[in-house]
Amino acid sequence: TSAAGDDAEKTYFAWDSIRRMVPQADGGVLCLSSTLAAAEVYEDCKRWKQSPTWKQDALEWQRDIDAGGDGATWLPKRINFTECEEVLASIDEHCVFDDAAVRNFTRDVTDNGGDYSIGFWIKPLGENAMSPNGVFYPSVSFISTISPPNINVAFAKFGTGINGEVQFRTACPPSEASTIGGEDVELYPAAQDGWTFLAFSRTNTSDNSALASTDLAGFRESQG
């Protein structure tokens, strides 16, 4: 991850490692901040489920993950954050990211007006990584809170992008009064049997655009 500042671009390594992501439950794997424990996440989920707003929170999360779906398009399975037992079962306690790096990155993004980039390498391993028609669609979400679930940036196969897309939060007005504004940018195809570098860049301070790219090419779209 990187954030552009007044002096020079700063780079943060939230997860400086290579790791095989093995689904812990049917919907995928959940990697936690270095300051969180699975038991704490589970208890937070149960407390959230007792709040009067949890059903509305859940509706907004469901809208996020199904955005663009037409009911017939195949979409990858995702963790159901409204089921606390599934959340707990999905956690890989050996898969953690550096909380300090994320906090410093978030601080700098806020200070510089919202410009940032996120990048990582990914590759499919085995048939379980493929869709029913044998195509690999990377599926990675960056979330700020688990209970309630708040997805900031998501790389995945949604209903609108034939090769997958990046969905992200914006300051644009939401389409419904009860939901948070978001937009998307289409992705180029990922490698089907090797590594792909995925990146997403957001520029608010100059041309107000978003760029989603692989190591092959990228799509840039104006936002707002």
LUMDREN-436153 format. One record per residue: residue number from 0; residue in three letters; x, z, y of N, C-alpha, C in turn. Coordinates in Angstrom, 2 decimals, decimal comma, padded with zeros to 5 digits, always signed. Layout:
REM residues N
> NUM ALA X Z Y X Z Y X Z Y
...
//
This chain:
REM residues 224
> 0 THR +000,84 +000,00 -001,19 +000,00 +000,00 +000,00 +000,88 +000,00 +001,24
> 1 SER +000,41 -000,63 +002,30 +001,17 -000,64 +003,54 +000,22 -000,57 +004,72
> 2 ALA +000,74 -000,04 +005,82 -000,03 +000,07 +007,05 +000,84 -000,39 +008,20
> 3 ALA +000,32 -001,27 +009,03 +001,08 -001,80 +010,16 +000,99 -000,84 +011,33
> 4 GLY +002,11 -000,47 +011,88 +002,14 +000,43 +013,02 +002,74 -000,25 +014,23
> 5 ASP +002,94 +000,52 +015,32 +003,48 -000,04 +016,54 +004,93 -000,46 +016,38
> 6 ASP +005,69 +000,27 +015,58 +007,12 -000,01 +015,46 +007,41 -000,98 +014,32
> 7 ALA +006,95 -000,67 +013,14 +007,21 -001,52 +011,98 +006,22 -001,18 +010,89
> 8 GLU +006,05 -002,11 +009,97 +005,15 -001,87 +008,85 +005,71 -000,78 +007,95
> 9 LYS +004,86 +000,14 +007,57 +005,25 +001,23 +006,68 +004,69 +000,94 +005,29
> 10 THR +005,48 +001,22 +004,28 +005,05 +000,98 +002,90 +005,00 +002,29 +002,14
> 11 TYR +003,92 +002,49 +001,39 +003,74 +003,70 +000,59 +003,52 +003,31 -000,86
> 12 PHE +004,17 +004,01 -001,77 +004,01 +003,77 -003,19 +003,14 +004,89 -003,77
> 13 ALA +001,85 +004,64 -003,81 +000,93 +005,64 -004,33 +001,08 +005,81 -005,83
> 14 TRP +001,49 +004,71 -006,49 +001,62 +004,75 -007,95 +002,82 +003,89 -008,33
> 15 ASP +003,99 +004,47 -008,33 +005,23 +003,74 -008,54 +005,59 +003,78 -010,02
> 16 SER +004,82 +003,06 -010,84 +005,05 +003,10 -012,28 +004,35 +001,91 -012,94
> 17 ILE +004,64 +001,70 -014,22 +003,95 +000,72 -015,05 +003,23 +001,50 -016,14
> 18 ARG +001,94 +001,27 -016,29 +001,17 +002,05 -017,25 +000,10 +001,20 -017,91
> 19 ARG -000,08 +001,40 -019,20 -001,18 +000,76 -019,91 -002,45 +001,54 -019,65
> 20 MET -003,47 +000,84 -019,13 -004,73 +001,49 -018,80 -005,66 +001,38 -020,00
> 21 VAL -005,80 +002,46 -020,71 -006,63 +002,49 -021,90 -007,95 +003,18 -021,55
> 22 PRO -009,09 +002,49 -021,68 -010,37 +003,13 -021,36 -010,57 +004,42 -022,14
> 23 GLN -010,90 +005,48 -021,44 -011,14 +006,76 -022,08 -012,59 +006,90 -022,53
> 24 ALA -013,45 +006,08 -021,95 -014,87 +006,06 -022,30 -015,35 +004,62 -022,20
> 25 ASP -016,62 +004,41 -022,42 -017,16 +003,05 -022,49 -017,01 +002,29 -021,19
> 26 GLY -017,00 +003,00 -020,05 -016,99 +002,33 -018,76 -015,63 +002,11 -018,15
> 27 GLY -014,57 +002,65 -018,72 -013,24 +002,44 -018,16 -012,43 +003,72 -018,11
> 28 VAL -011,42 +003,74 -017,25 -010,53 +004,89 -017,12 -010,50 +005,33 -015,66
> 29 LEU -010,45 +006,63 -015,44 -010,43 +007,22 -014,11 -009,09 +007,92 -013,90
> 30 CYS -008,33 +007,46 -012,90 -007,05 +008,06 -012,55 -007,24 +008,94 -011,32
> 31 LEU -006,72 +010,16 -011,37 -006,98 +011,14 -010,33 -005,79 +011,29 -009,39
> 32 SER -006,07 +011,87 -008,23 -005,03 +012,30 -007,30 -004,16 +013,36 -007,96
> 33 SER -002,91 +013,44 -007,56 -001,99 +014,42 -008,12 -002,40 +015,85 -007,81
> 34 THR -003,37 +016,03 -006,91 -003,83 +017,38 -006,57 -005,12 +017,77 -007,27
> 35 LEU -005,66 +016,89 -008,11 -006,94 +017,16 -008,77 -006,74 +017,40 -010,27
> 36 ALA -007,63 +018,19 -010,85 -007,67 +018,41 -012,28 -009,03 +017,98 -012,81
> 37 ALA -009,09 +017,60 -014,07 -010,33 +017,10 -014,66 -011,45 +018,13 -014,58
> 38 ALA -011,14 +019,39 -014,84 -012,17 +020,43 -014,80 -012,77 +020,55 -013,40
> 39 GLU -011,94 +020,42 -012,38 -012,42 +020,49 -010,99 -013,35 +019,33 -010,67
> 40 VAL -013,00 +018,14 -011,13 -013,84 +016,95 -010,91 -015,19 +017,12 -011,59
> 41 TYR -015,17 +017,65 -012,80 -016,40 +017,86 -013,57 -017,32 +018,85 -012,86
> 42 GLU -016,77 +019,96 -012,37 -017,58 +020,96 -011,68 -018,12 +020,41 -010,36
> 43 ASP -017,32 +019,61 -009,65 -017,80 +018,98 -008,41 -018,98 +018,06 -008,70
> 44 CYS -018,90 +017,32 -009,80 -019,98 +016,42 -010,17 -021,26 +017,19 -010,43
> 45 LYS -021,16 +018,28 -011,15 -022,36 +019,07 -011,45 -022,97 +019,67 -010,17
> 46 ARG -022,12 +020,09 -009,24 -022,64 +020,61 -007,97 -023,34 +019,52 -007,19
> 47 TRP -022,75 +018,33 -007,18 -023,36 +017,20 -006,47 -024,73 +016,86 -007,06
> 48 LYS -024,85 +016,90 -008,38 -026,12 +016,57 -009,03 -027,23 +017,57 -008,69
> 49 GLN -026,84 +018,72 -008,16 -027,83 +019,72 -007,76 -028,24 +019,57 -006,30
> 50 SER -027,57 +018,68 -005,56 -027,88 +018,50 -004,14 -029,13 +017,64 -003,97
> 51 PRO -029,86 +017,82 -002,86 -031,09 +017,05 -002,65 -030,83 +015,57 -002,36
> 52 THR -029,59 +015,20 -002,05 -029,30 +013,81 -001,67 -028,70 +012,99 -002,81
> 53 TRP -028,50 +013,59 -003,98 -027,70 +012,89 -004,99 -028,36 +011,59 -005,46
> 54 LYS -029,68 +011,55 -005,53 -030,34 +010,32 -006,00 -030,16 +009,18 -005,00
> 55 GLN -030,22 +009,48 -003,73 -029,97 +008,44 -002,72 -028,51 +008,00 -002,75
> 56 ASP -027,61 +008,98 -002,90 -026,19 +008,65 -003,05 -025,98 +007,71 -004,23
> 57 ALA -026,66 +008,01 -005,32 -026,51 +007,20 -006,53 -027,06 +005,79 -006,34
> 58 LEU -028,15 +005,66 -005,59 -028,71 +004,33 -005,32 -027,73 +003,48 -004,51
> 59 GLU -027,07 +004,11 -003,55 -026,10 +003,38 -002,74 -024,91 +002,95 -003,58
> 60 TRP -024,45 +003,83 -004,48 -023,35 +003,48 -005,37 -023,76 +002,34 -006,30
> 61 GLN -024,97 +002,39 -006,84 -025,43 +001,35 -007,75 -025,50 +000,01 -007,02
> 62 ARG -025,93 +000,03 -005,76 -025,98 -001,19 -004,98 -024,57 -001,77 -004,80
> 63 ASP -023,60 -000,89 -004,60 -022,22 -001,34 -004,44 -021,73 -002,11 -005,66
> 64 ILE -021,90 -001,54 -006,85 -021,31 -002,15 -008,03 -022,09 -003,36 -008,51
> 65 ASP -023,36 -003,46 -008,12 -024,17 -004,60 -008,54 -024,28 -005,66 -007,45
> 66 ALA -023,59 -005,46 -006,34 -023,76 -006,37 -005,19 -023,49 -007,81 -005,60
> 67 GLY -024,42 -008,68 -005,26 -024,26 -010,09 -005,57 -024,73 -010,47 -006,95
> 68 GLY -025,03 -009,52 -007,79 -025,48 -009,84 -009,14 -026,86 -010,47 -009,14
> 69 ASP -027,07 -011,44 -010,02 -028,36 -012,13 -010,06 -029,18 -011,72 -011,28
> 70 GLY -028,71 -010,72 -012,03 -029,44 -010,26 -013,20 -029,06 -010,99 -014,47
> 71 ALA -028,44 -012,17 -014,33 -028,05 -012,96 -015,50 -026,54 -013,08 -015,62
> 72 THR -025,82 -012,89 -014,51 -024,36 -013,01 -014,51 -023,74 -011,82 -015,23
> 73 TRP -022,74 -012,12 -016,09 -022,04 -011,03 -016,77 -021,25 -010,22 -015,76
> 74 LEU -021,38 -008,90 -015,81 -020,61 -007,99 -014,97 -019,90 -007,00 -015,87
> 75 PRO -018,68 -006,60 -015,53 -017,94 -005,66 -016,37 -018,58 -004,28 -016,36
> 76 LYS -018,39 -003,55 -017,45 -018,89 -002,18 -017,50 -018,07 -001,31 -016,56
> 77 ARG -018,74 -000,36 -015,93 -018,06 +000,55 -015,02 -018,48 +001,98 -015,34
> 78 ILE -017,67 +002,91 -014,90 -017,98 +004,32 -015,11 -019,27 +004,67 -014,38
> 79 ASN -020,15 +005,35 -015,05 -021,39 +005,82 -014,41 -021,11 +007,19 -013,79
> 80 PHE -020,88 +007,20 -012,49 -020,51 +008,44 -011,81 -021,66 +009,41 -011,67
> 81 THR -022,86 +009,01 -012,06 -024,00 +009,93 -012,01 -024,12 +010,74 -013,28
> 82 GLU -023,31 +010,43 -014,30 -023,30 +011,20 -015,55 -022,00 +011,99 -015,61
> 83 CYS -022,08 +013,28 -015,38 -020,88 +014,11 -015,25 -020,06 +014,13 -016,54
> 84 GLU -020,72 +014,12 -017,69 -019,98 +014,13 -018,95 -019,19 +012,83 -019,13
> 85 GLU -019,77 +011,70 -018,67 -019,05 +010,43 -018,76 -017,87 +010,41 -017,80
> 86 VAL -018,05 +010,98 -016,62 -016,94 +011,07 -015,67 -015,79 +011,85 -016,29
> 87 LEU -016,10 +013,00 -016,89 -015,07 +013,83 -017,51 -014,37 +013,09 -018,64
> 88 ALA -015,16 +012,40 -019,48 -014,58 +011,68 -020,61 -013,72 +010,50 -020,18
> 89 SER -013,96 +009,98 -018,97 -013,24 +008,81 -018,48 -011,88 +009,15 -017,88
> 90 ILE -011,62 +010,41 -017,64 -010,38 +010,82 -016,96 -009,19 +010,78 -017,90
> 91 ASP -008,14 +010,11 -017,48 -006,84 +010,15 -018,16 -005,94 +011,04 -017,31
> 92 GLU -005,70 +012,26 -017,77 -004,97 +013,23 -016,96 -003,49 +012,88 -016,82
> 93 HIS -003,01 +011,89 -017,57 -001,63 +011,44 -017,42 -001,53 +010,27 -016,44
> 94 CYS -002,67 +009,79 -015,99 -002,72 +008,66 -015,05 -003,06 +009,22 -013,68
> 95 VAL -002,04 +009,49 -012,87 -002,25 +010,12 -011,57 -001,53 +009,32 -010,48
> 96 PHE -002,02 +009,43 -009,26 -001,36 +008,79 -008,13 -000,93 +009,85 -007,12
> 97 ASP +000,01 +009,49 -006,28 +000,63 +010,40 -005,33 -000,31 +010,69 -004,17
> 98 ASP -000,82 +011,89 -004,11 -001,78 +012,26 -003,07 -001,15 +012,21 -001,68
> 99 ALA +000,10 +012,62 -001,56 +000,76 +012,63 -000,25 +000,90 +011,21 +000,30
> 100 ALA +001,26 +010,26 -000,56 +001,40 +008,87 -000,12 +000,07 +008,33 +000,39
> 101 VAL -001,01 +008,64 -000,32 -002,34 +008,16 +000,09 -002,76 +008,78 +001,42
> 102 ARG -002,52 +010,06 +001,58 -002,90 +010,72 +002,83 -002,10 +010,17 +004,02
> 103 ASN -000,81 +009,92 +003,83 +000,00 +009,35 +004,91 -000,44 +007,93 +005,24
> 104 PHE -000,74 +007,17 +004,20 -001,25 +005,81 +004,39 -002,56 +005,83 +005,18
> 105 THR -003,49 +006,69 +004,79 -004,79 +006,80 +005,45 -004,63 +007,20 +006,91
> 106 ARG -003,72 +008,14 +007,17 -003,46 +008,57 +008,55 -002,97 +007,40 +009,39
> 107 ASP -002,02 +006,64 +008,86 -001,46 +005,53 +009,64 -002,48 +004,41 +009,84
> 108 VAL -003,31 +004,14 +008,83 -004,35 +003,12 +008,98 -005,31 +003,52 +010,10
> 109 THR -005,68 +004,78 +010,13 -006,58 +005,28 +011,17 -005,94 +005,16 +012,54
> 110 ASP -004,65 +005,53 +012,63 -003,96 +005,52 +013,92 -003,75 +004,11 +014,47
> 111 ASN -003,59 +003,12 +013,56 -003,26 +001,78 +014,06 -004,47 +000,86 +014,20
> 112 GLY -005,66 +001,40 +014,05 -006,86 +000,60 +014,27 -007,46 -000,03 +013,04
> 113 GLY -006,94 +000,30 +011,86 -007,58 -000,16 +010,62 -006,88 -001,28 +009,90
> 114 ASP -005,69 -001,72 +010,34 -004,95 -002,77 +009,63 -004,25 -002,18 +008,41
> 115 TYR -004,38 -002,84 +007,27 -003,70 -002,35 +006,07 -003,64 -003,43 +005,00
> 116 SER -002,78 -003,20 +004,00 -002,69 -004,07 +002,83 -002,57 -003,20 +001,59
> 117 ILE -003,16 -003,67 +000,50 -003,05 -003,01 -000,81 -002,59 -004,06 -001,81
> 118 GLY -001,61 -003,74 -002,63 -001,13 -004,70 -003,62 -000,69 -004,03 -004,90
> 119 PHE -000,87 -004,74 -006,03 -000,45 -004,21 -007,32 -000,38 -005,35 -008,34
> 120 TRP +000,34 -005,12 -009,42 +000,44 -006,07 -010,53 -000,49 -005,65 -011,65
> 121 ILE -001,06 -006,65 -012,37 -001,97 -006,34 -013,47 -001,89 -007,45 -014,51
> 122 LYS -002,12 -007,09 -015,78 -002,17 -008,09 -016,84 -003,14 -007,64 -017,92
> 123 PRO -003,77 -008,58 -018,64 -004,69 -008,20 -019,71 -003,93 -007,87 -021,00
> 124 LEU -004,45 -006,93 -021,76 -003,86 -006,56 -023,04 -004,95 -006,54 -024,11
> 125 GLY -005,02 -007,58 -024,90 -005,96 -007,60 -026,01 -007,33 -008,12 -025,64
> 126 GLU -008,16 -008,29 -026,67 -009,49 -008,85 -026,49 -010,40 -007,96 -025,66
> 127 ASN -010,17 -006,66 -025,70 -011,04 -005,75 -024,95 -010,93 -005,93 -023,44
> 128 ALA -009,86 -006,60 -022,99 -009,69 -006,85 -021,55 -010,44 -008,09 -021,09
> 129 MET -010,99 -008,83 -022,03 -011,62 -010,11 -021,70 -013,14 -010,00 -021,61
> 130 SER -013,74 -010,94 -020,89 -015,19 -011,06 -020,82 -015,69 -011,70 -022,11
> 131 PRO -017,00 -011,74 -022,34 -017,52 -012,36 -023,56 -017,11 -013,82 -023,74
> 132 ASN -016,82 -014,53 -022,65 -016,38 -015,92 -022,78 -014,86 -016,06 -022,78
> 133 GLY -014,16 -014,93 -022,97 -012,72 -014,97 -023,14 -011,91 -015,09 -021,88
> 134 VAL -012,47 -014,70 -020,74 -011,77 -014,80 -019,46 -011,43 -013,39 -018,95
> 135 PHE -010,22 -013,25 -018,40 -009,81 -011,96 -017,84 -010,17 -011,91 -016,36
> 136 TYR -011,02 -010,93 -016,01 -011,36 -010,65 -014,63 -010,84 -009,26 -014,29
> 137 PRO -009,82 -009,13 -013,46 -009,33 -007,79 -013,10 -010,45 -006,93 -012,53
> 138 SER -010,47 -005,67 -012,91 -011,51 -004,76 -012,43 -010,84 -003,43 -012,05
> 139 VAL -010,60 -003,26 -010,76 -009,93 -002,06 -010,24 -010,65 -001,62 -008,98
> 140 SER -011,03 -000,35 -008,91 -011,70 +000,18 -007,72 -010,89 +001,32 -007,13
> 141 PHE -010,81 +001,34 -005,81 -010,17 +002,42 -005,07 -011,28 +003,24 -004,42
> 142 ILE -011,43 +004,48 -004,83 -012,54 +005,30 -004,36 -012,01 +006,51 -003,59
> 143 SER -012,73 +006,88 -002,54 -012,30 +008,02 -001,72 -012,90 +009,33 -002,21
> 144 THR -014,11 +009,27 -002,78 -014,72 +010,47 -003,36 -015,42 +010,09 -004,66
> 145 ILE -015,46 +011,02 -005,60 -016,09 +010,79 -006,89 -017,53 +011,27 -006,89
> 146 SER -017,77 +012,41 -006,28 -019,12 +012,98 -006,26 -019,47 +013,40 -004,83
> 147 PRO -020,14 +012,56 -004,05 -020,76 +011,28 -004,44 -019,72 +010,17 -004,54
> 148 PRO -019,98 +009,15 -005,35 -019,03 +008,04 -005,49 -019,00 +007,17 -004,24
> 149 ASN -017,81 +006,96 -003,70 -017,64 +006,15 -002,48 -016,51 +005,17 -002,73
> 150 ILE -016,84 +003,92 -002,97 -015,85 +002,89 -003,28 -015,42 +002,22 -001,98
> 151 ASN -014,13 +002,33 -001,66 -013,61 +001,72 -000,44 -013,23 +000,26 -000,64
> 152 VAL -012,51 -000,04 -001,73 -012,10 -001,40 -002,05 -012,26 -001,59 -003,55
> 153 ALA -012,83 -002,72 -003,97 -013,02 -002,99 -005,39 -012,65 -004,44 -005,71
> 154 PHE -011,72 -004,60 -006,65 -011,40 -005,91 -007,22 -012,19 -006,02 -008,52
> 155 ALA -013,04 -007,03 -008,66 -013,85 -007,11 -009,87 -014,61 -008,43 -009,93
> 156 LYS -015,25 -008,66 -011,08 -016,17 -009,78 -011,25 -017,55 -009,32 -010,81
> 157 PHE -017,97 -009,81 -009,65 -019,32 -009,56 -009,19 -020,12 -010,85 -009,33
> 158 GLY -021,36 -010,82 -008,91 -022,20 -011,97 -009,16 -021,90 -013,20 -008,32
> 159 THR -021,24 -013,02 -007,17 -021,09 -014,15 -006,25 -019,79 -014,92 -006,42
> 160 GLY -018,71 -014,28 -006,84 -017,42 -014,94 -006,94 -017,14 -015,41 -008,36
> 161 ILE -016,94 -016,71 -008,54 -016,77 -017,24 -009,89 -015,51 -016,71 -010,57
> 162 ASN -014,48 -016,41 -009,80 -013,23 -015,90 -010,36 -013,04 -014,41 -010,11
> 163 GLY -014,04 -013,77 -009,53 -013,91 -012,39 -009,10 -013,77 -012,35 -007,59
> 164 GLU -013,84 -011,16 -007,03 -013,75 -011,01 -005,58 -013,33 -009,60 -005,23
> 165 VAL -013,06 -009,40 -003,97 -012,76 -008,07 -003,44 -013,92 -007,66 -002,55
> 166 GLN -014,50 -006,51 -002,81 -015,52 -005,94 -001,95 -014,94 -004,74 -001,24
> 167 PHE -015,32 -004,55 +000,03 -014,70 -003,50 +000,82 -015,64 -003,03 +001,92
> 168 ARG -015,35 -001,83 +002,41 -016,14 -001,24 +003,49 -015,76 -001,88 +004,83
> 169 THR -016,74 -002,03 +005,70 -016,49 -002,51 +007,05 -017,35 -001,72 +008,02
> 170 ALA -017,12 -001,99 +009,31 -017,94 -001,37 +010,34 -019,18 -002,18 +010,64
> 171 CYS -019,38 -003,28 +009,90 -020,55 -004,12 +010,14 -021,82 -003,37 +009,77
> 172 PRO -022,93 -003,66 +010,45 -024,19 -003,00 +010,11 -024,61 -003,31 +008,68
> 173 PRO -025,07 -002,31 +007,93 -025,52 -002,56 +006,56 -026,81 -003,38 +006,54
> 174 SER -027,05 -004,01 +005,41 -028,27 -004,82 +005,28 -029,50 -003,96 +005,11
> 175 GLU -029,31 -002,71 +004,70 -030,40 -001,77 +004,56 -030,03 -000,50 +005,33
> 176 ALA -031,03 +000,15 +005,89 -030,76 +001,31 +006,74 -030,07 +002,44 +006,00
> 177 SER -030,25 +002,52 +004,68 -029,75 +003,66 +003,92 -028,40 +003,40 +003,26
> 178 THR -027,82 +002,23 +003,52 -026,56 +001,90 +002,84 -025,44 +001,67 +003,84
> 179 ILE -024,21 +001,73 +003,32 -023,02 +001,56 +004,13 -022,65 +000,09 +004,17
> 180 GLY -022,20 -000,39 +005,34 -021,86 -001,79 +005,48 -020,67 -002,18 +004,62
> 181 GLY -020,71 -003,39 +004,07 -019,60 -003,89 +003,27 -019,59 -005,40 +003,27
> 182 GLU -018,42 -005,97 +002,97 -018,28 -007,41 +002,89 -017,41 -007,75 +001,68
> 183 ASP -017,19 -009,06 +001,45 -016,41 -009,46 +000,28 -015,62 -010,72 +000,58
> 184 VAL -014,53 -010,91 -000,21 -013,71 -012,11 -000,14 -013,44 -012,55 -001,58
> 185 GLU -013,57 -013,86 -001,83 -013,37 -014,39 -003,18 -011,91 -014,37 -003,58
> 186 LEU -011,66 -014,27 -004,89 -010,31 -014,27 -005,45 -010,01 -015,59 -006,16
> 187 TYR -008,72 -015,95 -006,22 -008,28 -017,00 -007,11 -008,22 -016,45 -008,53
> 188 PRO -008,22 -017,31 -009,56 -008,18 -016,81 -010,94 -006,91 -016,01 -011,23
> 189 ALA -007,05 -014,99 -012,06 -005,90 -014,22 -012,52 -005,29 -014,89 -013,75
> 190 ALA -004,02 -014,61 -013,99 -003,37 -015,12 -015,20 -004,06 -014,55 -016,43
> 191 GLN -004,22 -015,38 -017,44 -004,96 -014,97 -018,64 -004,07 -014,35 -019,71
> 192 ASP -002,75 -014,52 -019,60 -001,87 -013,96 -020,63 -000,56 -013,42 -020,05
> 193 GLY -000,54 -013,14 -018,77 +000,66 -012,61 -018,13 +000,31 -011,79 -016,91
> 194 TRP +001,33 -011,51 -016,11 +001,14 -010,67 -014,94 +000,56 -011,46 -013,77
> 195 THR -000,31 -010,81 -012,99 -000,84 -011,35 -011,74 -000,63 -010,30 -010,65
> 196 PHE -000,15 -010,74 -009,49 -000,07 -009,84 -008,34 -001,34 -010,00 -007,52
> 197 LEU -002,08 -008,92 -007,35 -003,29 -008,92 -006,56 -003,04 -008,18 -005,25
> 198 ALA -003,54 -008,72 -004,16 -003,35 -008,09 -002,86 -004,58 -008,28 -002,00
> 199 PHE -004,79 -007,33 -001,12 -005,89 -007,41 -000,16 -005,38 -006,90 +001,18
> 200 SER -005,61 -007,67 +002,25 -005,19 -007,28 +003,59 -006,38 -007,32 +004,55
> 201 ARG -006,43 -006,32 +005,40 -007,52 -006,23 +006,38 -006,90 -006,14 +007,77
> 202 THR -007,31 -007,01 +008,68 -006,81 -006,97 +010,05 -007,99 -006,79 +011,00
> 203 ASN -008,00 -005,66 +011,67 -009,04 -005,34 +012,64 -008,58 -005,55 +014,06
> 204 THR -007,26 -005,43 +014,31 -006,77 -005,39 +015,68 -006,47 -006,76 +016,26
> 205 SER -006,44 -007,81 +015,45 -006,13 -009,15 +015,98 -007,29 -010,10 +015,76
> 206 ASP -007,35 -010,73 +014,56 -008,39 -011,75 +014,33 -009,58 -011,26 +013,54
> 207 ASN -009,62 -009,95 +013,20 -010,75 -009,37 +012,48 -011,08 -010,18 +011,23
> 208 SER -010,10 -010,27 +010,33 -010,27 -011,05 +009,11 -009,82 -010,25 +007,90
> 209 ALA -010,11 -010,80 +006,73 -009,68 -010,18 +005,48 -009,08 -011,27 +004,59
> 210 LEU -008,00 -010,93 +003,88 -007,31 -011,86 +003,00 -007,23 -011,26 +001,61
> 211 ALA -007,75 -011,96 +000,62 -007,63 -011,56 -000,78 -006,76 -012,61 -001,47
> 212 SER -005,72 -012,19 -002,18 -004,79 -013,16 -002,74 -004,24 -012,72 -004,08
> 213 THR -003,80 -013,73 -004,86 -003,00 -013,51 -006,05 -001,60 -014,05 -005,73
> 214 ASP -000,71 -014,04 -006,73 +000,61 -014,60 -006,50 +000,56 -016,12 -006,43
> 215 LEU -000,61 -016,73 -006,65 -000,75 -018,18 -006,57 -001,24 -018,63 -005,19
> 216 ALA -002,29 -018,02 -004,69 -002,88 -018,42 -003,42 -003,87 -017,36 -002,97
> 217 GLY -004,44 -017,56 -001,78 -005,37 -016,57 -001,27 -006,50 -017,18 -000,46
> 218 PHE -007,56 -016,40 -000,29 -008,68 -016,77 +000,57 -008,69 -015,82 +001,77
> 219 ARG -008,80 -016,40 +002,97 -008,96 -015,58 +004,17 -010,33 -015,89 +004,78
> 220 GLU -011,04 -014,83 +005,17 -012,34 -014,99 +005,77 -012,45 -014,12 +007,00
> 221 SER -013,11 -014,64 +008,03 -013,43 -013,84 +009,19 -014,52 -012,85 +008,84
> 222 GLN -014,45 -011,66 +009,41 -015,42 -010,62 +009,08 -016,16 -010,20 +010,32
> 223 GLY -017,39 -009,74 +010,09 -018,19 -009,22 +011,20 -018,77 -010,35 +012,02
//
